[in-house]
Amino acid sequence: MCLQRAVTYFKENIEPQLMAGKHVMVVAHANSLRSIIMYLDNLSPQEVINLELSTGVPMLYIYKDGKFIRRGSPPGTKEAGVYAYTSNLALYKDLMLQKL
């Protein structure tokens, strides 16, 4: 249900924008994002169940030659989630974890 709606919307509305060379930010509820990530990364239902998303932390995908390439680091030991690969975001994450 959510999977079908989210992926259909992504294919019909987001992918054409990317094909046109535009940059797109997708902001959605965690279940919708899991569905889209499942599609982008070809994840199994079990892999998606175990996927943890950090609130407010961006995941970066590059659209190139009709394929989606995830740019980021794997989940860390302290907190699950995928962080964009910029040094500023990594520094911000570390500062936020220190405050916890």
Secondary structure as GFF3:
##gff-version 3
##sequence-region A 1 100
A	DSSP	alpha_helix	2	9	.	.	.	ID=ss1
A	DSSP	pi_helix	10	14	.	.	.	ID=ss2
A	DSSP	alpha_helix	15	19	.	.	.	ID=ss3
A	DSSP	alpha_helix	30	41	.	.	.	ID=ss4
A	DSSP	alpha_helix	45	49	.	.	.	ID=ss5
A	DSSP	beta_strand	60	64	.	.	.	ID=ss6
A	DSSP	beta_strand	67	71	.	.	.	ID=ss7
A	DSSP	alpha_helix	87	99	.	.	.	ID=ss8
###
